Amino acid sequence: MCGFVNAIAKLLATALGAGYSPVAPGTCGTAVAVPLAWALRDLPMWQFAVVAAGVTAVGIAAAQRADHAWGTHDSGRIVIDEVAGYLVTMLPVAKGHWAPLAIGFVVFRFFDIVKPPPVRWLDENLPGGWGVVLDDVAAGVMGAIVMLLLGHFGAFEALAGL
């Protein structure tokens, strides 16, 4: 049973295998989240937030278990945190057009890679799966603020005409 649970944790932690990419696994993990956000585009914001919170909670548990099974700490194969962070980034904007989906991808990856305060602090100081996932959720919150501002100033509508 322990092997089965570890296998499920690894499957979830790697976002169905995206984390095994030999090149840019975090970017691949974020790419998995784009069609998910698009598929959930018609949900009201509160329901989308519940999904993002659920992915975050499952991600914390899966990251903790997968790291333990691999004998690692914050393995690069774990990308469920990118899925959670991207979903948080996309929370305040419409998700039915390519422009916000693509811009959200770039904005989230920027904050995830640069790790401005307090993102880096969370990454370095929270234990186990909490640190693995919540730094990306914090990057997602920063991304959501940028996306909200871009939407407020009409950036997505301007690109929709392209």
C-alpha positions, -999 to +999 in steps of 0.1 A: +000+000+000+029+024+008+043+019-027+009+027-043+005+058-022+040+069-031+033+063-068+001+084-066+020+112-047+047+112-074+021+113-102+004+143-086+036+160-075+050+158-111+017+171-126+010+138-143+046+134-154+055+170-166+081+173-138+101+145-154+110+168-184+148+170-187+145+206-198+128+233-177+105+211-157+090+241-139+080+257-172+065+224-183+046+222-150+032+256-156+023+247-192+001+218-178-018+244-158-027+266-189-053+241-204-066+234-169-073+272-164-089+274-198-111+243-191-123+260-159-128+294-176-166+294-170-164+288-133-173+318-111-143+333-094-151+317-060-153+282-075-120+287-094-105+298-061-118+266-045-101+246-072-068+265-068-070+259-030-077+222-036-047+219-059-026+238-033-037+214-005-032+183-026+001+197-038+015+202-003+007+166+006+019+152-026+051+172-026+058+161+010+052+124+002+071+125-031+101+142-016+102+116+012+099+087-013+127+101-034+148+111-004+150+147-017+141+181-005+122+202-031+130+180-060+129+197-094+105+170-105+078+184-082+058+209-104+024+207-088+034+239-071+037+256-105+002+244-113-012+259-080+008+292-085-004+296-121-040+290-111-037+317-084-022+341-109-052+336-132-078+339-105-088+376-111-090+375-149-110+360-177-095+328-189-113+322-222-088+340-245-052+333-254-039+367-243-045+365-205-035+328-205-002+335-222+005+367-202-003+350-170+021+322-179+050+348-184+040+368-153+038+338-131+071+323-144+088+357-137+078+358-101+085+321-096+120+324-110+130+357-095+114+349-061+111+384-047+104+388-010+085+371+006+086+343-020+122+334-013+117+335+024+088+311+022+108+288+000+138+288+024+119+287+057+088+267+055+092+229+061+085+201+036+056+203+012+046+237+027+077+254+015+077+236-018+042+248-027+035+280-008+064+300-023+048+294-057+014+303-043+030+336-031+044+341-066+009+335-079-005+362-056+020+386-070+011+375-105-026+379-097-020+415-087-002+422-120-029+404-139-056+424-121-038+457-130-033+446-166-070+438-169-080+470-153-060+490-178-074+471-208-042+452-218-061+420-226-088+437-247-061+455-267-044+421-275-077+404-282-079+423-315-046+408-327 
